[in-house]
């Protein structure tokens, strides 16, 4: 038997394709391991699904004719199959492929492993996702238009466009990475869209945050759709540089954005599937628009979680949430307490220290810590200087069922802990409590499930280990005095400023604040459902006229395309409302 990866992959793919073409659900499911996964994005159903176990996959393919009605066909290998050792015991052959359905073209990815029972090769993980709708393709590359009717950006950005030529189909709330990405995707699909944002300028959602903020993800992971960062861009982008890039991106992509704008009221008509939205615009008369969809792109988190402590009103210094913190410039030689030990808490503690403050960081439980170098190693095979094109890297990355992270990233977390040994040992010696992430699976599972609870180290860990930033661990705040905090072990720490890096509520809270009672129908946003898919993100929310989009720049880039395609399919009558 030929043992070359290409021959093995071709043989399996030929058998799998024949089963698809004959619409034999039993043969298709037999191409996967009994405990295999099939992650499908809008191909077999208009949802984001991960099916686990061959019998469940078989039932799904047969139910409502998913396999038959989709018209899945024209499967073709793309590129050369490769043998990959993901971890000891997890060696697989992987390859991209293309396919068509009745209404779409897509790309897939498979990971084949050898069955120890009979030495046959089967799919441990299979992915299918549509990339474009037939007869509704984006006009790009060879199909790019000869010219466009370009409106000067001064009429588009800054709230100066008073008259719209037609009712927008989509209203996007928020002009951060998710709003801009989705706006650009919808623009290319010829979906009339307006973005609104409460800030003065595009990018202010980053520009107005604390001065020392930089992205914790490397640049190769962070490209926006259509316009990648330049090759000379720093690996970790400063927030002001990113903010200016967002502003430039809005101009380059010719987006219609109303700044200094917010929703006054929003009412949804179930019969016509239409919103009536009154928008308040600074310097302009209020305007009423009637979109079909409202997309909340206000961030994966909701309202700031701001606890109130006993006798807090007695405290003479400022008490602010991390979202309100700007800089430690005013606190040289002052005593500062930062409550919270995740990314924002560490960043703010480091900023205060660098401005000469005497800083104590309060760690109430434990934190997962990984160095920025470690994150680079986690992403490096896909997102790095020598990595594949971003479009391919995204398919390979997002094709992996999230529930498989638990196994794969336990091993990766052990490897990263060894890489970061000196940092972690230094933290342990001063009493800083560490964990290995949810289920020992490190960064990504913690991010997917909690949206926080970790610190990607960009310098604060060394300061804590060297006791330049002090640590108060394992105790809750009992009450405030005029110039101190008293803890439940009766210890007292003096303070001139207290920063509450205490996180955020679920995004649903922001949706309700913005849209009122209508948004009470939507489900929780973020966290994983029973199939390991993110709740609410780029999928149905429980309200037919509301979508939500949130996450880092990579999530914005990838999931914006899926949501844009779903909205386009609804507008064109290809999918029920």
C-alpha positions as CSV (number, residue, x, y, z in Angstrom):
1,X,0.0,0.0,0.0
2,X,1.3,3.5,-0.9
3,X,2.1,5.4,2.3
4,X,2.9,8.8,0.7
5,X,0.7,11.6,2.1
6,X,-0.4,12.6,-1.4
7,X,-1.5,9.1,-2.4
8,X,-3.3,8.5,0.9
9,X,-5.1,11.9,0.7
10,X,-6.1,11.4,-3.0
11,X,-7.4,7.9,-2.3
12,X,-9.5,9.0,0.7
13,X,-10.7,12.2,-1.1
14,X,-11.8,10.2,-4.2
15,X,-13.8,7.8,-2.0
16,X,-15.3,10.7,0.0
17,X,-16.2,12.6,-3.2
18,X,-17.9,9.6,-4.7
19,X,-20.0,9.2,-1.5
20,X,-21.0,12.9,-1.7
21,X,-21.9,12.7,-5.4
22,X,-24.0,9.6,-4.8
23,X,-25.6,11.3,-1.8
24,X,-24.9,8.3,0.4
25,X,-25.0,9.6,3.9
26,X,-23.9,6.3,5.4
27,X,-20.8,6.2,3.1
28,X,-20.0,9.8,3.8
29,X,-20.1,9.4,7.6
30,X,-18.0,6.2,7.2
31,X,-15.3,8.4,5.7
32,X,-14.8,9.9,9.2
33,X,-13.7,8.4,12.5
34,X,-16.5,7.2,14.7
35,X,-15.6,10.1,17.0
36,X,-14.9,12.5,14.1
37,X,-15.9,16.1,13.6
38,X,-17.5,17.9,10.7
39,X,-17.5,21.7,11.1
40,X,-19.8,23.3,8.5
41,X,-20.3,27.0,8.0
42,X,-23.4,27.8,5.9
43,X,-22.9,25.0,3.4
44,X,-25.3,22.3,4.4
45,X,-27.5,24.5,6.5
46,X,-27.6,28.3,7.0
47,X,-26.0,28.0,10.4
48,X,-22.6,27.5,12.0
49,X,-22.4,23.9,13.2
50,X,-19.9,21.4,14.4
51,X,-21.2,17.8,14.3
52,X,-19.4,15.3,16.5
53,X,-19.5,11.5,16.0
54,X,-20.3,9.7,12.8
55,X,-23.8,8.6,13.7
56,X,-24.8,12.2,14.4
57,X,-23.2,13.4,11.2
58,X,-25.1,10.7,9.3
59,X,-28.4,11.8,10.9
60,X,-27.6,15.5,10.1
61,X,-26.9,14.7,6.5
62,X,-30.2,12.8,6.1
63,X,-32.3,15.2,8.2
64,X,-34.2,17.7,6.0
65,X,-32.2,16.5,3.1
66,X,-29.1,18.5,4.1
67,X,-26.9,16.5,1.8
68,X,-29.3,16.2,-1.0
69,X,-30.8,19.7,-0.9
70,X,-27.4,21.5,-0.7
71,X,-26.3,20.0,-4.0
72,X,-22.7,19.6,-2.7
73,X,-20.5,18.7,-5.7
74,X,-17.4,19.4,-7.8
75,X,-15.0,18.6,-4.9
76,X,-11.4,19.2,-6.0
77,X,-8.1,19.0,-4.0
78,X,-6.4,22.4,-3.7
79,X,-2.6,22.3,-3.1
80,X,-0.4,19.4,-1.9
81,X,-1.4,17.2,1.0
82,X,1.0,17.5,3.9
83,X,1.9,15.3,6.9
84,X,1.7,17.2,10.2
85,X,2.5,16.1,13.7
86,X,0.3,18.4,15.8
87,X,1.4,16.6,19.0
88,X,2.5,13.1,20.0
89,X,-0.3,10.8,19.0
90,X,-1.9,13.4,16.7
91,X,-0.2,13.0,13.3
92,X,-2.5,13.7,10.4
93,X,-2.5,14.4,6.7
94,X,-4.2,17.7,5.8
95,X,-5.2,19.5,2.6
96,X,-7.5,22.2,1.4
97,X,-10.2,21.5,-1.2
98,X,-12.8,23.4,-3.2
99,X,-16.4,22.5,-3.8
100,X,-19.7,23.9,-5.1
101,X,-23.3,23.7,-4.0
102,X,-26.5,24.6,-5.8
103,X,-26.0,28.3,-5.0
104,X,-22.5,28.8,-3.7
105,X,-18.8,28.0,-4.0
106,X,-16.7,27.1,-1.0
107,X,-13.5,25.8,0.4
108,X,-12.9,22.9,2.7
109,X,-10.2,21.3,4.7
110,X,-9.6,17.8,6.0
111,X,-7.4,16.2,8.6
112,X,-6.9,12.5,8.1
113,X,-5.6,10.1,10.8
114,X,-4.8,6.4,10.7
115,X,-7.3,4.1,12.4
116,X,-5.4,1.9,14.8
117,X,-8.0,-0.9,14.3
118,X,-7.6,-1.5,10.6
119,X,-4.8,0.9,9.5
120,X,-7.2,2.8,7.2
121,X,-7.1,6.5,6.9
122,X,-10.2,8.5,7.9
123,X,-11.1,12.1,8.6
124,X,-10.7,13.1,12.2
125,X,-11.8,16.6,11.4
126,X,-13.6,17.9,8.2
127,X,-14.5,21.4,7.4
128,X,-16.8,23.0,4.7
129,X,-17.6,26.6,4.4
130,X,-19.0,28.7,1.6
131,X,-16.9,31.6,0.2
132,X,-19.2,33.2,-2.4
133,X,-22.7,33.0,-3.7
134,X,-23.2,32.2,-7.4
135,X,-24.3,35.3,-9.4
136,X,-23.5,37.5,-6.4
137,X,-19.7,37.3,-6.5
138,X,-17.6,40.2,-5.3
139,X,-16.1,42.3,-8.1
140,X,-12.4,41.9,-7.4
141,X,-9.2,40.8,-9.0
142,X,-9.9,40.0,-12.7
143,X,-13.6,40.9,-12.1
144,X,-12.8,44.3,-10.6
145,X,-14.8,47.2,-12.0
146,X,-13.2,49.7,-14.5
147,X,-14.2,52.6,-12.3
148,X,-16.5,53.5,-9.4
149,X,-18.7,56.4,-8.5
150,X,-16.5,57.7,-5.7
151,X,-17.9,60.0,-3.1
152,X,-15.3,62.1,-1.3
153,X,-14.6,60.7,2.1
154,X,-15.4,64.1,3.8
155,X,-19.0,63.4,2.8
156,X,-19.0,59.9,4.1
157,X,-17.1,60.0,7.4
158,X,-17.8,62.4,10.1
159,X,-21.6,62.6,9.9
160,X,-21.9,64.9,7.0
161,X,-24.1,62.8,4.8
162,X,-27.6,64.0,5.5
163,X,-29.5,62.4,2.6
164,X,-29.3,58.7,1.7
165,X,-30.3,57.6,-1.7
166,X,-32.2,54.6,-0.4
167,X,-33.1,52.9,2.8
168,X,-30.1,50.9,4.1
169,X,-30.5,47.2,4.3
170,X,-28.1,47.0,7.3
171,X,-27.4,49.3,10.2
172,X,-24.2,48.5,11.9
173,X,-23.7,49.9,15.4
174,X,-20.0,50.4,16.1
175,X,-17.1,51.3,13.8
176,X,-14.4,49.2,15.4
177,X,-12.7,46.3,13.8
178,X,-15.9,44.2,13.6
179,X,-18.1,47.0,12.2
180,X,-15.5,48.1,9.7
181,X,-14.9,44.5,8.5
182,X,-18.6,43.8,8.1
183,X,-19.2,47.1,6.4
184,X,-16.4,46.4,3.9
185,X,-17.8,42.9,3.2
186,X,-21.3,44.1,2.7
187,X,-20.1,46.9,0.5
188,X,-18.4,44.4,-1.8
189,X,-21.7,42.4,-1.9
190,X,-23.7,45.5,-2.9
191,X,-25.7,45.6,0.4
192,X,-26.6,49.2,1.3
193,X,-25.2,49.8,4.7
194,X,-24.8,52.6,7.2
195,X,-22.4,52.4,10.2
196,X,-23.0,54.6,13.2
197,X,-20.6,55.3,16.1
198,X,-20.8,57.5,19.2
199,X,-17.2,58.7,18.9
200,X,-15.8,61.7,17.1
201,X,-13.5,59.9,14.7
202,X,-13.2,56.4,13.4
203,X,-10.6,54.6,15.5
204,X,-11.5,56.4,18.7
205,X,-12.6,53.1,20.3
206,X,-8.8,52.4,20.4
207,X,-7.5,56.0,20.3
208,X,-9.2,57.0,23.5
209,X,-7.9,54.1,25.6
210,X,-4.9,54.2,27.9
211,X,-1.8,55.6,26.2
212,X,0.5,52.5,26.7
213,X,-2.0,50.1,25.0
214,X,-0.6,47.8,22.3
215,X,-2.2,44.8,20.6
216,X,-1.2,41.6,22.2
217,X,-1.7,39.6,19.0
218,X,1.0,39.7,16.3
219,X,0.5,41.7,13.1
220,X,0.1,38.6,10.9
221,X,-3.0,37.6,12.9
222,X,-4.6,41.0,12.7
223,X,-5.1,42.0,9.0
224,X,-8.5,43.5,8.1
225,X,-10.3,42.2,5.0
226,X,-9.0,43.3,1.6
227,X,-6.3,45.6,3.0
228,X,-3.5,43.8,4.9
229,X,-1.1,45.8,7.1
230,X,2.1,46.9,5.4
231,X,5.2,44.7,5.6
232,X,7.0,47.2,7.7
233,X,4.2,47.4,10.3
234,X,5.4,46.6,13.9
235,X,4.6,43.1,15.2
236,X,2.6,44.5,18.1
237,X,0.6,47.5,17.0
238,X,0.3,50.6,19.3
239,X,-3.3,51.6,19.8
240,X,-2.9,55.1,18.1
241,X,-1.3,53.6,15.1
242,X,-4.1,51.1,14.8
243,X,-6.7,53.8,15.3
244,X,-5.3,55.8,12.4
245,X,-5.3,52.7,10.3
246,X,-9.0,52.2,11.0
247,X,-9.7,55.7,9.9
248,X,-7.7,55.2,6.7
249,X,-9.4,51.9,6.1
250,X,-12.9,53.4,6.3
251,X,-11.8,55.9,3.6
252,X,-10.1,53.3,1.4
253,X,-13.1,51.0,1.5
254,X,-15.5,53.9,0.8
255,X,-17.7,53.2,3.8
256,X,-20.7,55.2,4.8
257,X,-20.2,56.1,8.5
258,X,-22.1,58.5,10.7
259,X,-19.9,59.5,13.6
260,X,-21.2,61.2,16.8
261,X,-24.4,59.2,16.3
262,X,-26.5,56.9,18.5
263,X,-29.9,55.2,18.4
264,X,-32.7,57.0,20.2
265,X,-35.4,54.4,19.6
266,X,-35.8,51.2,17.6
267,X,-39.0,49.3,16.8
268,X,-39.2,46.1,14.8
269,X,-42.0,45.0,12.5
270,X,-42.3,41.2,12.5
271,X,-44.5,41.2,9.3
272,X,-42.3,43.3,7.0
273,X,-39.0,42.3,8.8
274,X,-38.2,46.0,9.0
275,X,-36.8,48.3,11.8
276,X,-37.8,51.9,12.3
277,X,-34.7,53.4,13.9
278,X,-34.5,57.0,15.1
279,X,-30.8,58.1,15.1
280,X,-29.5,61.1,17.0
281,X,-26.7,62.8,15.1
282,X,-24.6,65.6,16.7
283,X,-24.9,68.8,14.6
284,X,-27.6,67.3,12.4
285,X,-31.4,66.8,12.7
286,X,-32.4,63.4,14.0
287,X,-33.0,60.9,11.2
288,X,-35.2,57.9,10.9
289,X,-34.1,54.9,8.8
290,X,-35.7,51.6,8.1
291,X,-33.1,48.8,7.8
292,X,-33.9,45.1,7.6
293,X,-31.1,44.2,10.0
294,X,-29.3,45.8,12.9
295,X,-25.9,44.4,13.7
296,X,-24.4,45.1,17.1
297,X,-20.6,45.4,16.5
298,X,-19.9,47.1,19.8
299,X,-17.4,44.6,21.1
300,X,-17.7,41.0,22.4
301,X,-18.1,42.4,25.9
302,X,-21.0,44.3,27.2
303,X,-21.3,47.0,29.8
304,X,-18.4,47.5,32.2
305,X,-18.6,45.4,35.3
306,X,-18.1,48.0,38.0
307,X,-18.5,46.7,41.6
308,X,-19.3,49.2,44.4
309,X,-17.6,48.5,47.7
310,X,-18.5,49.4,51.2
311,X,-17.6,53.0,52.2
312,X,-16.3,53.7,48.7
313,X,-17.7,57.2,48.8
314,X,-15.3,58.0,51.7
315,X,-12.3,57.5,49.5
316,X,-10.7,60.9,48.5
317,X,-8.9,59.7,45.4
318,X,-10.4,58.7,42.0
319,X,-11.9,55.2,41.5
320,X,-12.3,54.3,37.9
321,X,-13.0,51.3,35.7
322,X,-10.2,50.2,33.3
323,X,-12.4,51.4,30.4
324,X,-12.1,54.9,31.8
325,X,-8.4,54.9,32.6
326,X,-6.2,57.0,30.3
327,X,-2.7,57.4,31.7
328,X,-0.5,57.3,34.9
329,X,1.0,60.6,34.1
330,X,-0.6,62.4,37.1
331,X,0.4,59.7,39.6
332,X,4.1,60.0,39.9
333,X,5.1,59.2,43.5
334,X,1.5,58.3,44.3
335,X,0.2,55.0,45.6
336,X,-2.0,53.1,43.1
337,X,-4.1,49.9,43.4
338,X,-5.2,48.0,40.4
339,X,-8.0,45.4,41.1
340,X,-7.8,42.6,38.5
341,X,-5.1,40.5,37.0
342,X,-5.9,40.0,33.3
343,X,-4.7,41.9,30.3
344,X,-6.0,45.3,31.2
345,X,-5.0,45.1,34.9
346,X,-1.5,44.2,34.0
347,X,-1.2,46.8,31.3
348,X,-2.5,49.5,33.6
349,X,-0.3,48.5,36.5
350,X,2.7,48.6,34.1
351,X,1.8,52.0,32.8
352,X,1.4,53.4,36.4
353,X,4.7,51.9,37.4
354,X,6.4,53.4,34.3
355,X,5.0,56.8,35.3
356,X,6.6,56.5,38.8
357,X,3.7,55.3,40.8
358,X,3.9,52.8,43.7
359,X,1.7,50.1,42.4
360,X,-0.1,47.1,44.0
361,X,-2.1,44.8,41.8
362,X,-4.9,42.8,43.5
363,X,-5.2,39.2,42.3
364,X,-8.4,37.7,43.8
365,X,-8.1,34.2,42.1
366,X,-5.6,32.9,39.6
367,X,-4.6,33.9,36.1
368,X,-3.3,32.1,33.0
369,X,-0.1,33.8,31.8
370,X,1.6,33.3,28.5
371,X,4.4,35.5,26.9
372,X,3.8,37.3,23.7
373,X,6.6,35.1,22.3
374,X,4.5,32.1,23.3
375,X,1.5,33.4,21.5
376,X,3.7,33.9,18.4
377,X,4.7,30.2,18.7
378,X,1.1,29.1,19.0
379,X,0.2,31.1,15.9
380,X,3.5,30.9,14.0
381,X,2.9,28.0,11.7
382,X,-0.1,29.7,10.3
383,X,0.3,33.4,11.1
384,X,3.9,34.4,10.7
385,X,6.5,35.8,8.3
386,X,6.8,32.5,6.5
387,X,3.1,31.5,7.0
388,X,0.6,30.8,4.2
389,X,-1.6,33.5,2.7
390,X,-4.0,34.8,5.3
391,X,-7.0,33.4,3.4
392,X,-5.5,29.9,3.6
393,X,-4.4,30.4,7.2
394,X,-7.9,31.4,8.3
395,X,-9.4,28.3,6.7
396,X,-6.8,26.1,8.4
397,X,-7.2,27.9,11.8
398,X,-11.0,28.2,11.9
399,X,-11.6,24.7,10.4
400,X,-10.4,23.1,13.6
401,X,-13.4,22.2,15.8
402,X,-13.2,24.2,19.0
403,X,-13.7,21.1,21.1
404,X,-10.5,19.6,19.7
405,X,-8.6,22.5,21.3
406,X,-9.0,20.8,24.7
407,X,-6.8,18.0,23.6
408,X,-4.4,19.8,21.3
409,X,-3.9,22.8,23.5
410,X,-3.2,20.9,26.7
411,X,-0.1,19.7,25.0
412,X,0.6,23.2,23.5
413,X,0.1,24.7,27.0
414,X,2.7,22.4,28.5
415,X,5.1,23.4,25.7
416,X,4.4,27.1,26.2
417,X,4.9,26.7,30.0
418,X,8.3,25.3,29.4
419,X,9.1,28.1,27.0
420,X,7.9,30.6,29.7
421,X,9.5,28.8,32.6
422,X,11.6,31.7,33.9
423,X,8.6,34.1,33.8
424,X,6.2,31.7,35.5
425,X,8.7,30.7,38.2
426,X,9.4,34.3,39.0
427,X,5.7,34.9,39.4
428,X,5.2,31.9,41.6
429,X,8.0,33.0,43.9
430,X,6.3,36.2,44.8
431,X,2.9,34.5,45.4
432,X,1.2,35.2,42.1
433,X,-1.3,32.4,41.5
434,X,-1.2,30.7,38.0
435,X,-3.5,28.3,36.2
436,X,-3.2,26.5,33.0
437,X,-6.5,27.8,31.5
438,X,-9.9,26.1,31.3
439,X,-9.4,22.3,31.3
440,X,-5.7,22.9,31.2
441,X,-6.0,24.0,27.6
442,X,-4.4,27.4,27.9
443,X,-5.2,30.6,26.1
444,X,-7.7,29.9,23.3
445,X,-10.2,27.8,25.3
446,X,-10.1,30.4,28.0
447,X,-10.8,33.1,25.4
448,X,-13.6,31.2,23.8
449,X,-15.4,30.4,27.0
450,X,-14.7,33.4,29.2
451,X,-13.5,36.1,26.9
452,X,-10.9,36.9,29.5
453,X,-9.1,35.4,32.5
454,X,-5.6,35.5,31.0
455,X,-2.6,37.8,30.5
456,X,-0.4,37.9,27.4
457,X,2.8,39.2,28.9
458,X,4.3,42.3,27.4
459,X,6.5,43.2,30.4
460,X,4.4,43.4,33.6
461,X,5.2,39.8,34.7
462,X,8.9,40.7,35.1
463,X,8.0,43.8,37.1
464,X,5.8,41.7,39.4
465,X,8.5,39.0,39.8
466,X,11.0,41.7,40.7
467,X,8.5,43.2,43.2
468,X,8.5,46.5,41.3
469,X,4.8,45.9,41.1
470,X,3.5,44.5,44.4
471,X,0.9,41.8,44.6
472,X,-2.0,41.3,46.9
473,X,-3.3,37.8,46.3
474,X,-6.3,35.8,47.3
475,X,-8.3,38.3,49.4
476,X,-11.4,40.4,48.7
477,X,-11.8,44.1,49.4
478,X,-13.8,44.6,52.6
479,X,-14.2,48.4,52.6
480,X,-12.6,51.7,51.7
481,X,-11.3,54.4,54.0
482,X,-10.4,57.9,53.1
483,X,-7.0,56.9,51.8
484,X,-6.8,53.1,51.7
485,X,-8.4,49.8,51.0
486,X,-9.0,47.2,53.8
487,X,-9.1,43.6,52.8
488,X,-10.9,40.6,54.4
489,X,-7.7,39.5,56.1
490,X,-7.7,42.9,58.0
491,X,-4.6,44.2,56.0
492,X,-4.7,47.7,54.8
493,X,-3.1,49.2,51.7
494,X,-2.8,53.0,51.2
495,X,-3.9,54.4,47.8
496,X,-4.3,57.6,45.9
497,X,-6.0,56.0,43.0
498,X,-7.9,52.7,42.5
499,X,-8.4,51.2,39.1
500,X,-11.0,48.5,38.7
501,X,-9.9,46.1,36.0
502,X,-12.9,44.0,36.7
503,X,-14.0,43.1,33.2
504,X,-17.3,43.4,31.4
505,X,-20.8,41.9,31.4
506,X,-22.2,39.9,28.5
507,X,-22.7,41.8,25.2
508,X,-26.4,41.2,25.6
509,X,-26.4,44.0,28.2
510,X,-25.2,46.5,25.6
511,X,-27.7,45.3,23.1
512,X,-30.5,45.9,25.5
513,X,-29.2,49.4,26.4
514,X,-29.0,50.4,22.7
515,X,-32.1,48.7,21.3
516,X,-34.3,48.5,24.3
517,X,-36.8,45.6,25.0
518,X,-36.4,44.2,21.4
519,X,-33.0,43.0,22.4
520,X,-34.2,41.1,25.4
521,X,-35.1,38.3,22.9
522,X,-31.5,37.6,22.0
523,X,-29.4,34.9,23.6
524,X,-26.2,35.3,25.5
525,X,-23.3,36.4,23.3
526,X,-19.9,34.6,23.5
527,X,-19.1,31.4,25.3
528,X,-19.6,28.0,23.7
529,X,-22.8,26.1,22.9
530,X,-23.0,22.3,23.1
531,X,-21.3,21.9,19.8
532,X,-18.4,24.2,20.7
533,X,-19.6,27.1,18.6
534,X,-19.6,30.7,19.8
535,X,-23.0,31.8,21.0
536,X,-24.5,34.6,18.9
537,X,-21.4,35.5,16.9
538,X,-22.3,35.8,13.1
539,X,-25.3,33.6,13.6
540,X,-28.9,33.7,14.6
541,X,-29.5,35.4,18.0
542,X,-33.1,34.7,18.8
543,X,-34.3,37.9,17.1
544,X,-34.7,37.8,13.3
545,X,-33.5,41.4,12.8
546,X,-30.5,41.4,15.2
547,X,-27.1,40.0,14.6
548,X,-24.0,40.4,16.8
549,X,-20.3,40.4,15.9
550,X,-17.4,40.7,18.3
551,X,-13.9,39.5,18.9
552,X,-10.3,40.3,18.0
553,X,-9.2,41.4,14.6
554,X,-8.8,37.9,13.3
555,X,-12.3,37.0,14.4
556,X,-13.6,40.3,12.8
557,X,-11.9,39.3,9.5
558,X,-13.1,35.8,9.4
559,X,-16.6,35.9,10.8
560,X,-17.6,39.2,9.0
561,X,-17.4,37.2,5.8
562,X,-19.8,34.5,7.1
563,X,-22.3,37.0,8.4
564,X,-22.1,39.1,5.2
565,X,-22.8,36.0,3.1
566,X,-25.8,35.0,5.3
567,X,-27.3,38.5,5.1
568,X,-26.8,38.6,1.3
569,X,-28.5,35.2,1.0
570,X,-31.4,36.5,3.0
571,X,-31.7,39.6,1.0
572,X,-31.7,37.6,-2.3
573,X,-34.3,35.2,-1.0
574,X,-31.9,32.2,-0.8
575,X,-32.5,31.6,2.9
576,X,-35.7,32.1,5.0
577,X,-36.0,35.1,7.3
